């Protein structure tokens, strides 16, 4: 069963092959795991969820079924509302 199927079943209150996984990493841990697993390290993006959106390849390699996404500040824009 792939991540999409697992997530869809869960959201429809049906039982998947295993519980879906959602985990996040600090940038420091992501860098260490990237080196260990030989997955390219992605420098964190300045976003509201930078520790989640920035390590998608690593998180999916580790078995995450869900990836959080967040808005980012526009380049050259005012970062303060």
PyMOL Python script that loads the backbone (N, CA, C, O; Angstrom):
from pymol import cmd

cmd.read_pdbstr("""\
ATOM      1  N   UNK A   1       0.858  -1.177   0.000  1.00  0.00           N
ATOM      2  CA  UNK A   1       0.000   0.000   0.000  1.00  0.00           C
ATOM      3  C   UNK A   1       0.899   1.234   0.000  1.00  0.00           C
ATOM      4  O   UNK A   1       1.863   1.295   0.763  1.00  0.00           O
ATOM      5  N   UNK A   2       0.596   2.211  -0.843  1.00  0.00           N
ATOM      6  CA  UNK A   2       1.414   3.420  -0.862  1.00  0.00           C
ATOM      7  C   UNK A   2       0.846   4.480   0.090  1.00  0.00           C
ATOM      8  O   UNK A   2      -0.229   4.309   0.665  1.00  0.00           O
ATOM      9  N   UNK A   3       1.586   5.565   0.238  1.00  0.00           N
ATOM     10  CA  UNK A   3       1.200   6.617   1.182  1.00  0.00           C
ATOM     11  C   UNK A   3      -0.156   7.232   0.854  1.00  0.00           C
ATOM     12  O   UNK A   3      -0.961   7.489   1.750  1.00  0.00           O
ATOM     13  N   UNK A   4      -0.405   7.466  -0.426  1.00  0.00           N
ATOM     14  CA  UNK A   4      -1.685   8.085  -0.814  1.00  0.00           C
ATOM     15  C   UNK A   4      -2.856   7.169  -0.453  1.00  0.00           C
ATOM     16  O   UNK A   4      -3.867   7.628   0.079  1.00  0.00           O
ATOM     17  N   UNK A   5      -2.716   5.880  -0.743  1.00  0.00           N
ATOM     18  CA  UNK A   5      -3.780   4.926  -0.413  1.00  0.00           C
ATOM     19  C   UNK A   5      -3.978   4.846   1.102  1.00  0.00           C
ATOM     20  O   UNK A   5      -5.108   4.809   1.588  1.00  0.00           O
ATOM     21  N   UNK A   6      -2.873   4.821   1.835  1.00  0.00           N
ATOM     22  CA  UNK A   6      -2.931   4.744   3.297  1.00  0.00           C
ATOM     23  C   UNK A   6      -3.636   5.969   3.877  1.00  0.00           C
ATOM     24  O   UNK A   6      -4.496   5.848   4.749  1.00  0.00           O
ATOM     25  N   UNK A   7      -3.264   7.139   3.388  1.00  0.00           N
ATOM     26  CA  UNK A   7      -3.864   8.378   3.884  1.00  0.00           C
ATOM     27  C   UNK A   7      -5.348   8.451   3.534  1.00  0.00           C
ATOM     28  O   UNK A   7      -6.170   8.835   4.367  1.00  0.00           O
ATOM     29  N   UNK A   8      -5.685   8.084   2.307  1.00  0.00           N
ATOM     30  CA  UNK A   8      -7.085   8.128   1.862  1.00  0.00           C
ATOM     31  C   UNK A   8      -7.957   7.199   2.696  1.00  0.00           C
ATOM     32  O   UNK A   8      -9.042   7.587   3.130  1.00  0.00           O
ATOM     33  N   UNK A   9      -7.488   5.976   2.921  1.00  0.00           N
ATOM     34  CA  UNK A   9      -8.264   5.045   3.756  1.00  0.00           C
ATOM     35  C   UNK A   9      -8.464   5.611   5.153  1.00  0.00           C
ATOM     36  O   UNK A   9      -9.566   5.564   5.700  1.00  0.00           O
ATOM     37  N   UNK A  10      -7.403   6.142   5.720  1.00  0.00           N
ATOM     38  CA  UNK A  10      -7.483   6.687   7.080  1.00  0.00           C
ATOM     39  C   UNK A  10      -8.464   7.845   7.150  1.00  0.00           C
ATOM     40  O   UNK A  10      -9.277   7.913   8.072  1.00  0.00           O
ATOM     41  N   UNK A  11      -8.395   8.754   6.189  1.00  0.00           N
ATOM     42  CA  UNK A  11      -9.302   9.899   6.187  1.00  0.00           C
ATOM     43  C   UNK A  11     -10.752   9.491   5.958  1.00  0.00           C
ATOM     44  O   UNK A  11     -11.676  10.226   6.308  1.00  0.00           O
ATOM     45  N   UNK A  12     -10.945   8.311   5.365  1.00  0.00           N
ATOM     46  CA  UNK A  12     -12.297   7.781   5.155  1.00  0.00           C
ATOM     47  C   UNK A  12     -12.711   6.801   6.256  1.00  0.00           C
ATOM     48  O   UNK A  12     -13.662   6.036   6.096  1.00  0.00           O
ATOM     49  N   UNK A  13     -11.980   6.837   7.376  1.00  0.00           N
ATOM     50  CA  UNK A  13     -12.285   6.016   8.552  1.00  0.00           C
ATOM     51  C   UNK A  13     -12.257   4.518   8.252  1.00  0.00           C
ATOM     52  O   UNK A  13     -13.051   3.749   8.794  1.00  0.00           O
ATOM     53  N   UNK A  14     -11.326   4.117   7.375  1.00  0.00           N
ATOM     54  CA  UNK A  14     -11.126   2.702   7.079  1.00  0.00           C
ATOM     55  C   UNK A  14      -9.729   2.313   7.543  1.00  0.00           C
ATOM     56  O   UNK A  14      -8.870   3.175   7.725  1.00  0.00           O
ATOM     57  N   UNK A  15      -9.502   1.027   7.732  1.00  0.00           N
ATOM     58  CA  UNK A  15      -8.233   0.572   8.299  1.00  0.00           C
ATOM     59  C   UNK A  15      -7.187   0.300   7.221  1.00  0.00           C
ATOM     60  O   UNK A  15      -7.388  -0.568   6.371  1.00  0.00           O
ATOM     61  N   UNK A  16      -6.057   1.042   7.248  1.00  0.00           N
ATOM     62  CA  UNK A  16      -4.968   0.785   6.307  1.00  0.00           C
ATOM     63  C   UNK A  16      -4.086  -0.376   6.798  1.00  0.00           C
ATOM     64  O   UNK A  16      -4.343  -0.960   7.850  1.00  0.00           O
ATOM     65  N   UNK A  17      -3.051  -0.696   6.021  1.00  0.00           N
ATOM     66  CA  UNK A  17      -2.130  -1.767   6.407  1.00  0.00           C
ATOM     67  C   UNK A  17      -1.347  -1.433   7.668  1.00  0.00           C
ATOM     68  O   UNK A  17      -0.963  -2.326   8.422  1.00  0.00           O
ATOM     69  N   UNK A  18      -1.109  -0.132   7.896  1.00  0.00           N
ATOM     70  CA  UNK A  18      -0.452   0.351   9.122  1.00  0.00           C
ATOM     71  C   UNK A  18      -0.871   1.798   9.324  1.00  0.00           C
ATOM     72  O   UNK A  18      -1.345   2.441   8.388  1.00  0.00           O
ATOM     73  N   UNK A  19      -0.703   2.317  10.531  1.00  0.00           N
ATOM     74  CA  UNK A  19      -1.055   3.726  10.734  1.00  0.00           C
ATOM     75  C   UNK A  19      -0.179   4.636   9.878  1.00  0.00           C
ATOM     76  O   UNK A  19       1.019   4.384   9.741  1.00  0.00           O
ATOM     77  N   UNK A  20      -0.751   5.681   9.305  1.00  0.00           N
ATOM     78  CA  UNK A  20       0.058   6.634   8.547  1.00  0.00           C
ATOM     79  C   UNK A  20       1.053   7.345   9.466  1.00  0.00           C
ATOM     80  O   UNK A  20       0.767   7.577  10.641  1.00  0.00           O
ATOM     81  N   UNK A  21       2.198   7.681   8.931  1.00  0.00           N
ATOM     82  CA  UNK A  21       3.265   8.324   9.698  1.00  0.00           C
ATOM     83  C   UNK A  21       3.374   9.789   9.301  1.00  0.00           C
ATOM     84  O   UNK A  21       3.353  10.131   8.119  1.00  0.00           O
ATOM     85  N   UNK A  22       3.492  10.648  10.307  1.00  0.00           N
ATOM     86  CA  UNK A  22       3.820  12.055  10.098  1.00  0.00           C
ATOM     87  C   UNK A  22       4.815  12.438  11.167  1.00  0.00           C
ATOM     88  O   UNK A  22       4.494  12.417  12.356  1.00  0.00           O
ATOM     89  N   UNK A  23       6.014  12.785  10.758  1.00  0.00           N
ATOM     90  CA  UNK A  23       7.054  13.204  11.693  1.00  0.00           C
ATOM     91  C   UNK A  23       7.754  14.427  11.124  1.00  0.00           C
ATOM     92  O   UNK A  23       7.740  14.659   9.915  1.00  0.00           O
ATOM     93  N   UNK A  24       8.356  15.193  11.993  1.00  0.00           N
ATOM     94  CA  UNK A  24       9.140  16.345  11.563  1.00  0.00           C
ATOM     95  C   UNK A  24      10.550  16.203  12.123  1.00  0.00           C
ATOM     96  O   UNK A  24      10.796  15.404  13.027  1.00  0.00           O
ATOM     97  N   UNK A  25      11.455  16.976  11.583  1.00  0.00           N
ATOM     98  CA  UNK A  25      12.848  16.935  12.008  1.00  0.00           C
ATOM     99  C   UNK A  25      13.360  18.346  12.226  1.00  0.00           C
ATOM    100  O   UNK A  25      12.958  19.280  11.532  1.00  0.00           O
ATOM    101  N   UNK A  26      14.238  18.489  13.185  1.00  0.00           N
ATOM    102  CA  UNK A  26      14.949  19.755  13.306  1.00  0.00           C
ATOM    103  C   UNK A  26      15.977  19.801  12.181  1.00  0.00           C
ATOM    104  O   UNK A  26      16.397  18.748  11.699  1.00  0.00           O
ATOM    105  N   UNK A  27      16.391  20.979  11.753  1.00  0.00           N
ATOM    106  CA  UNK A  27      17.409  21.056  10.703  1.00  0.00           C
ATOM    107  C   UNK A  27      18.696  20.314  11.070  1.00  0.00           C
ATOM    108  O   UNK A  27      19.337  19.716  10.206  1.00  0.00           O
ATOM    109  N   UNK A  28      19.072  20.353  12.346  1.00  0.00           N
ATOM    110  CA  UNK A  28      20.294  19.676  12.778  1.00  0.00           C
ATOM    111  C   UNK A  28      20.180  18.160  12.605  1.00  0.00           C
ATOM    112  O   UNK A  28      21.111  17.523  12.112  1.00  0.00           O
ATOM    113  N   UNK A  29      19.059  17.588  13.001  1.00  0.00           N
ATOM    114  CA  UNK A  29      18.855  16.147  12.863  1.00  0.00           C
ATOM    115  C   UNK A  29      18.716  15.766  11.392  1.00  0.00           C
ATOM    116  O   UNK A  29      19.220  14.726  10.966  1.00  0.00           O
ATOM    117  N   UNK A  30      18.039  16.600  10.623  1.00  0.00           N
ATOM    118  CA  UNK A  30      17.882  16.331   9.197  1.00  0.00           C
ATOM    119  C   UNK A  30      19.246  16.260   8.510  1.00  0.00           C
ATOM    120  O   UNK A  30      19.471  15.398   7.661  1.00  0.00           O
ATOM    121  N   UNK A  31      20.141  17.152   8.873  1.00  0.00           N
ATOM    122  CA  UNK A  31      21.474  17.147   8.267  1.00  0.00           C
ATOM    123  C   UNK A  31      22.226  15.860   8.609  1.00  0.00           C
ATOM    124  O   UNK A  31      22.859  15.265   7.737  1.00  0.00           O
ATOM    125  N   UNK A  32      22.161  15.428   9.866  1.00  0.00           N
ATOM    126  CA  UNK A  32      22.835  14.195  10.281  1.00  0.00           C
ATOM    127  C   UNK A  32      22.241  12.972   9.580  1.00  0.00           C
ATOM    128  O   UNK A  32      22.977  12.111   9.098  1.00  0.00           O
ATOM    129  N   UNK A  33      20.916  12.898   9.523  1.00  0.00           N
ATOM    130  CA  UNK A  33      20.268  11.767   8.859  1.00  0.00           C
ATOM    131  C   UNK A  33      20.535  11.769   7.357  1.00  0.00           C
ATOM    132  O   UNK A  33      20.714  10.711   6.754  1.00  0.00           O
ATOM    133  N   UNK A  34      20.560  12.946   6.759  1.00  0.00           N
ATOM    134  CA  UNK A  34      20.846  13.046   5.327  1.00  0.00           C
ATOM    135  C   UNK A  34      22.217  12.476   5.009  1.00  0.00           C
ATOM    136  O   UNK A  34      22.379  11.738   4.037  1.00  0.00           O
ATOM    137  N   UNK A  35      23.199  12.815   5.824  1.00  0.00           N
ATOM    138  CA  UNK A  35      24.547  12.287   5.607  1.00  0.00           C
ATOM    139  C   UNK A  35      24.568  10.778   5.812  1.00  0.00           C
ATOM    140  O   UNK A  35      25.193  10.057   5.034  1.00  0.00           O
ATOM    141  N   UNK A  36      23.902  10.300   6.835  1.00  0.00           N
ATOM    142  CA  UNK A  36      23.885   8.875   7.145  1.00  0.00           C
ATOM    143  C   UNK A  36      23.175   8.054   6.072  1.00  0.00           C
ATOM    144  O   UNK A  36      23.631   6.969   5.712  1.00  0.00           O
ATOM    145  N   UNK A  37      22.059   8.573   5.561  1.00  0.00           N
ATOM    146  CA  UNK A  37      21.264   7.855   4.572  1.00  0.00           C
ATOM    147  C   UNK A  37      21.637   8.192   3.128  1.00  0.00           C
ATOM    148  O   UNK A  37      21.061   7.646   2.188  1.00  0.00           O
ATOM    149  N   UNK A  38      22.604   9.096   2.960  1.00  0.00           N
ATOM    150  CA  UNK A  38      23.055   9.552   1.646  1.00  0.00           C
ATOM    151  C   UNK A  38      21.907  10.138   0.820  1.00  0.00           C
ATOM    152  O   UNK A  38      21.777   9.878  -0.376  1.00  0.00           O
ATOM    153  N   UNK A  39      21.083  10.933   1.497  1.00  0.00           N
ATOM    154  CA  UNK A  39      20.006  11.682   0.857  1.00  0.00           C
ATOM    155  C   UNK A  39      20.444  13.140   0.875  1.00  0.00           C
ATOM    156  O   UNK A  39      20.863  13.629   1.924  1.00  0.00           O
ATOM    157  N   UNK A  40      20.364  13.857  -0.252  1.00  0.00           N
ATOM    158  CA  UNK A  40      20.809  15.259  -0.256  1.00  0.00           C
ATOM    159  C   UNK A  40      20.118  16.078   0.838  1.00  0.00           C
ATOM    160  O   UNK A  40      18.907  15.977   1.036  1.00  0.00           O
ATOM    161  N   UNK A  41      20.904  16.884   1.538  1.00  0.00           N
ATOM    162  CA  UNK A  41      20.360  17.759   2.582  1.00  0.00           C
ATOM    163  C   UNK A  41      19.795  19.002   1.922  1.00  0.00           C
ATOM    164  O   UNK A  41      20.472  19.659   1.132  1.00  0.00           O
ATOM    165  N   UNK A  42      18.552  19.320   2.249  1.00  0.00           N
ATOM    166  CA  UNK A  42      17.897  20.511   1.723  1.00  0.00           C
ATOM    167  C   UNK A  42      17.967  21.602   2.773  1.00  0.00           C
ATOM    168  O   UNK A  42      17.461  21.433   3.883  1.00  0.00           O
ATOM    169  N   UNK A  43      18.586  22.715   2.433  1.00  0.00           N
ATOM    170  CA  UNK A  43      18.648  23.846   3.354  1.00  0.00           C
ATOM    171  C   UNK A  43      17.227  24.312   3.659  1.00  0.00           C
ATOM    172  O   UNK A  43      16.420  24.455   2.741  1.00  0.00           O
ATOM    173  N   UNK A  44      16.905  24.553   4.944  1.00  0.00           N
ATOM    174  CA  UNK A  44      15.542  24.979   5.295  1.00  0.00           C
ATOM    175  C   UNK A  44      15.100  26.232   4.552  1.00  0.00           C
ATOM    176  O   UNK A  44      15.866  27.182   4.389  1.00  0.00           O
ATOM    177  N   UNK A  45      13.866  26.214   4.112  1.00  0.00           N
ATOM    178  CA  UNK A  45      13.245  27.363   3.455  1.00  0.00           C
ATOM    179  C   UNK A  45      12.617  28.226   4.544  1.00  0.00           C
ATOM    180  O   UNK A  45      12.070  27.701   5.514  1.00  0.00           O
ATOM    181  N   UNK A  46      12.692  29.536   4.391  1.00  0.00           N
ATOM    182  CA  UNK A  46      12.092  30.431   5.375  1.00  0.00           C
ATOM    183  C   UNK A  46      10.574  30.398   5.214  1.00  0.00           C
ATOM    184  O   UNK A  46      10.006  31.146   4.418  1.00  0.00           O
ATOM    185  N   UNK A  47       9.938  29.532   5.971  1.00  0.00           N
ATOM    186  CA  UNK A  47       8.485  29.417   5.905  1.00  0.00           C
ATOM    187  C   UNK A  47       7.931  29.269   7.313  1.00  0.00           C
ATOM    188  O   UNK A  47       8.683  29.167   8.283  1.00  0.00           O
ATOM    189  N   UNK A  48       6.627  29.259   7.411  1.00  0.00           N
ATOM    190  CA  UNK A  48       5.994  29.099   8.712  1.00  0.00           C
ATOM    191  C   UNK A  48       6.238  27.714   9.296  1.00  0.00           C
ATOM    192  O   UNK A  48       6.228  27.543  10.515  1.00  0.00           O
ATOM    193  N   UNK A  49       6.457  26.735   8.442  1.00  0.00           N
ATOM    194  CA  UNK A  49       6.730  25.359   8.874  1.00  0.00           C
ATOM    195  C   UNK A  49       8.064  24.898   8.292  1.00  0.00           C
ATOM    196  O   UNK A  49       8.140  23.810   7.723  1.00  0.00           O
ATOM    197  N   UNK A  50       9.111  25.701   8.424  1.00  0.00           N
ATOM    198  CA  UNK A  50      10.366  25.434   7.729  1.00  0.00           C
ATOM    199  C   UNK A  50      10.962  24.069   8.045  1.00  0.00           C
ATOM    200  O   UNK A  50      11.602  23.474   7.178  1.00  0.00           O
ATOM    201  N   UNK A  51      10.775  23.560   9.245  1.00  0.00           N
ATOM    202  CA  UNK A  51      11.349  22.256   9.547  1.00  0.00           C
ATOM    203  C   UNK A  51      10.570  21.132   8.893  1.00  0.00           C
ATOM    204  O   UNK A  51      11.080  20.016   8.795  1.00  0.00           O
ATOM    205  N   UNK A  52       9.371  21.385   8.450  1.00  0.00           N
ATOM    206  CA  UNK A  52       8.568  20.339   7.812  1.00  0.00           C
ATOM    207  C   UNK A  52       8.651  20.392   6.293  1.00  0.00           C
ATOM    208  O   UNK A  52       8.790  19.358   5.640  1.00  0.00           O
ATOM    209  N   UNK A  53       8.566  21.583   5.736  1.00  0.00           N
ATOM    210  CA  UNK A  53       8.519  21.694   4.278  1.00  0.00           C
ATOM    211  C   UNK A  53       9.889  21.466   3.650  1.00  0.00           C
ATOM    212  O   UNK A  53       9.965  21.143   2.464  1.00  0.00           O
ATOM    213  N   UNK A  54      10.964  21.621   4.400  1.00  0.00           N
ATOM    214  CA  UNK A  54      12.296  21.626   3.831  1.00  0.00           C
ATOM    215  C   UNK A  54      12.957  20.266   3.692  1.00  0.00           C
ATOM    216  O   UNK A  54      14.001  20.173   3.046  1.00  0.00           O
ATOM    217  N   UNK A  55      12.417  19.239   4.250  1.00  0.00           N
ATOM    218  CA  UNK A  55      13.108  17.945   4.241  1.00  0.00           C
ATOM    219  C   UNK A  55      12.236  16.860   3.614  1.00  0.00           C
ATOM    220  O   UNK A  55      12.202  15.733   4.108  1.00  0.00           O
ATOM    221  N   UNK A  56      11.536  17.186   2.538  1.00  0.00           N
ATOM    222  CA  UNK A  56      10.582  16.242   1.960  1.00  0.00           C
ATOM    223  C   UNK A  56      11.238  14.954   1.481  1.00  0.00           C
ATOM    224  O   UNK A  56      10.716  13.872   1.751  1.00  0.00           O
ATOM    225  N   UNK A  57      12.366  15.036   0.780  1.00  0.00           N
ATOM    226  CA  UNK A  57      13.023  13.818   0.299  1.00  0.00           C
ATOM    227  C   UNK A  57      13.440  12.929   1.455  1.00  0.00           C
ATOM    228  O   UNK A  57      13.242  11.715   1.417  1.00  0.00           O
ATOM    229  N   UNK A  58      14.009  13.528   2.471  1.00  0.00           N
ATOM    230  CA  UNK A  58      14.448  12.767   3.636  1.00  0.00           C
ATOM    231  C   UNK A  58      13.258  12.155   4.374  1.00  0.00           C
ATOM    232  O   UNK A  58      13.291  10.980   4.742  1.00  0.00           O
ATOM    233  N   UNK A  59      12.216  12.944   4.589  1.00  0.00           N
ATOM    234  CA  UNK A  59      11.051  12.448   5.317  1.00  0.00           C
ATOM    235  C   UNK A  59      10.357  11.309   4.580  1.00  0.00           C
ATOM    236  O   UNK A  59       9.908  10.349   5.207  1.00  0.00           O
ATOM    237  N   UNK A  60      10.266  11.407   3.257  1.00  0.00           N
ATOM    238  CA  UNK A  60       9.643  10.304   2.514  1.00  0.00           C
ATOM    239  C   UNK A  60      10.552   9.079   2.490  1.00  0.00           C
ATOM    240  O   UNK A  60      10.055   7.953   2.488  1.00  0.00           O
ATOM    241  N   UNK A  61      11.860   9.269   2.472  1.00  0.00           N
ATOM    242  CA  UNK A  61      12.797   8.146   2.562  1.00  0.00           C
ATOM    243  C   UNK A  61      12.638   7.424   3.895  1.00  0.00           C
ATOM    244  O   UNK A  61      12.766   6.202   3.970  1.00  0.00           O
ATOM    245  N   UNK A  62      12.355   8.196   4.950  1.00  0.00           N
ATOM    246  CA  UNK A  62      12.161   7.613   6.282  1.00  0.00           C
ATOM    247  C   UNK A  62      10.781   6.985   6.451  1.00  0.00           C
ATOM    248  O   UNK A  62      10.523   6.341   7.468  1.00  0.00           O
ATOM    249  N   UNK A  63       9.889   7.158   5.475  1.00  0.00           N
ATOM    250  CA  UNK A  63       8.587   6.517   5.542  1.00  0.00           C
ATOM    251  C   UNK A  63       7.418   7.404   5.894  1.00  0.00           C
ATOM    252  O   UNK A  63       6.330   6.899   6.174  1.00  0.00           O
ATOM    253  N   UNK A  64       7.610   8.730   5.889  1.00  0.00           N
ATOM    254  CA  UNK A  64       6.478   9.615   6.152  1.00  0.00           C
ATOM    255  C   UNK A  64       5.395   9.427   5.093  1.00  0.00           C
ATOM    256  O   UNK A  64       5.685   9.320   3.901  1.00  0.00           O
ATOM    257  N   UNK A  65       4.160   9.388   5.542  1.00  0.00           N
ATOM    258  CA  UNK A  65       3.026   9.296   4.629  1.00  0.00           C
ATOM    259  C   UNK A  65       2.433  10.669   4.347  1.00  0.00           C
ATOM    260  O   UNK A  65       1.798  10.871   3.311  1.00  0.00           O
ATOM    261  N   UNK A  66       2.635  11.609   5.255  1.00  0.00           N
ATOM    262  CA  UNK A  66       2.127  12.968   5.102  1.00  0.00           C
ATOM    263  C   UNK A  66       3.299  13.935   5.125  1.00  0.00           C
ATOM    264  O   UNK A  66       4.277  13.719   5.841  1.00  0.00           O
ATOM    265  N   UNK A  67       3.198  14.989   4.348  1.00  0.00           N
ATOM    266  CA  UNK A  67       4.180  16.071   4.361  1.00  0.00           C
ATOM    267  C   UNK A  67       3.404  17.359   4.574  1.00  0.00           C
ATOM    268  O   UNK A  67       2.440  17.632   3.859  1.00  0.00           O
ATOM    269  N   UNK A  68       3.820  18.154   5.558  1.00  0.00           N
ATOM    270  CA  UNK A  68       3.169  19.445   5.804  1.00  0.00           C
ATOM    271  C   UNK A  68       3.736  20.482   4.852  1.00  0.00           C
ATOM    272  O   UNK A  68       4.926  20.458   4.538  1.00  0.00           O
ATOM    273  N   UNK A  69       2.902  21.376   4.400  1.00  0.00           N
ATOM    274  CA  UNK A  69       3.347  22.481   3.566  1.00  0.00           C
ATOM    275  C   UNK A  69       2.898  23.777   4.216  1.00  0.00           C
ATOM    276  O   UNK A  69       1.965  23.789   5.020  1.00  0.00           O
ATOM    277  N   UNK A  70       3.558  24.858   3.868  1.00  0.00           N
ATOM    278  CA  UNK A  70       3.209  26.149   4.461  1.00  0.00           C
ATOM    279  C   UNK A  70       3.528  27.259   3.484  1.00  0.00           C
ATOM    280  O   UNK A  70       4.293  27.079   2.537  1.00  0.00           O
ATOM    281  N   UNK A  71       2.934  28.392   3.729  1.00  0.00           N
ATOM    282  CA  UNK A  71       3.205  29.569   2.907  1.00  0.00           C
ATOM    283  C   UNK A  71       4.612  30.075   3.185  1.00  0.00           C
ATOM    284  O   UNK A  71       5.144  29.890   4.279  1.00  0.00           O
ATOM    285  N   UNK A  72       5.202  30.708   2.200  1.00  0.00           N
ATOM    286  CA  UNK A  72       6.505  31.342   2.383  1.00  0.00           C
ATOM    287  C   UNK A  72       6.353  32.825   2.098  1.00  0.00           C
ATOM    288  O   UNK A  72       5.432  33.249   1.401  1.00  0.00           O
ATOM    289  N   UNK A  73       7.275  33.607   2.652  1.00  0.00           N
ATOM    290  CA  UNK A  73       7.254  35.038   2.386  1.00  0.00           C
ATOM    291  C   UNK A  73       7.641  35.288   0.928  1.00  0.00           C
ATOM    292  O   UNK A  73       8.526  34.609   0.406  1.00  0.00           O
ATOM    293  N   UNK A  74       6.997  36.247   0.264  1.00  0.00           N
ATOM    294  CA  UNK A  74       7.386  36.562  -1.110  1.00  0.00           C
ATOM    295  C   UNK A  74       8.808  37.124  -1.143  1.00  0.00           C
ATOM    296  O   UNK A  74       9.213  37.861  -0.244  1.00  0.00           O
ATOM    297  N   UNK A  75       9.556  36.771  -2.181  1.00  0.00           N
ATOM    298  CA  UNK A  75      10.924  37.298  -2.311  1.00  0.00           C
ATOM    299  C   UNK A  75      10.854  38.798  -2.519  1.00  0.00           C
ATOM    300  O   UNK A  75      10.084  39.294  -3.341  1.00  0.00           O
ATOM    301  N   UNK A  76      11.672  39.511  -1.759  1.00  0.00           N
ATOM    302  CA  UNK A  76      11.735  40.952  -1.889  1.00  0.00           C
ATOM    303  C   UNK A  76      10.557  41.684  -1.260  1.00  0.00           C
ATOM    304  O   UNK A  76      10.486  42.911  -1.325  1.00  0.00           O
ATOM    305  N   UNK A  77       9.647  40.956  -0.660  1.00  0.00           N
ATOM    306  CA  UNK A  77       8.477  41.576  -0.058  1.00  0.00           C
ATOM    307  C   UNK A  77       8.717  41.932   1.390  1.00  0.00           C
ATOM    308  O   UNK A  77       9.747  41.586   1.967  1.00  0.00           O
ATOM    309  N   UNK A  78       7.777  42.614   1.959  1.00  0.00           N
ATOM    310  CA  UNK A  78       7.829  42.965   3.375  1.00  0.00           C
ATOM    311  C   UNK A  78       7.465  41.736   4.183  1.00  0.00           C
ATOM    312  O   UNK A  78       6.374  41.191   4.013  1.00  0.00           O
ATOM    313  N   UNK A  79       8.353  41.287   5.057  1.00  0.00           N
ATOM    314  CA  UNK A  79       8.130  40.089   5.854  1.00  0.00           C
ATOM    315  C   UNK A  79       7.288  40.333   7.105  1.00  0.00           C
ATOM    316  O   UNK A  79       6.998  39.401   7.855  1.00  0.00           O
ATOM    317  N   UNK A  80       6.908  41.556   7.320  1.00  0.00           N
ATOM    318  CA  UNK A  80       6.127  41.881   8.524  1.00  0.00           C
ATOM    319  C   UNK A  80       4.763  42.436   8.112  1.00  0.00           C
ATOM    320  O   UNK A  80       4.662  43.394   7.345  1.00  0.00           O
ATOM    321  N   UNK A  81       3.745  41.816   8.633  1.00  0.00           N
ATOM    322  CA  UNK A  81       2.398  42.294   8.295  1.00  0.00           C
ATOM    323  C   UNK A  81       1.956  43.363   9.240  1.00  0.00           C
ATOM    324  O   UNK A  81       0.849  43.884   9.108  1.00  0.00           O
TER     325      UNK A  81
END
""", "prot")
cmd.dss("prot")
cmd.show_as("cartoon", "prot")
cmd.util.cbc("prot")
cmd.orient("prot")
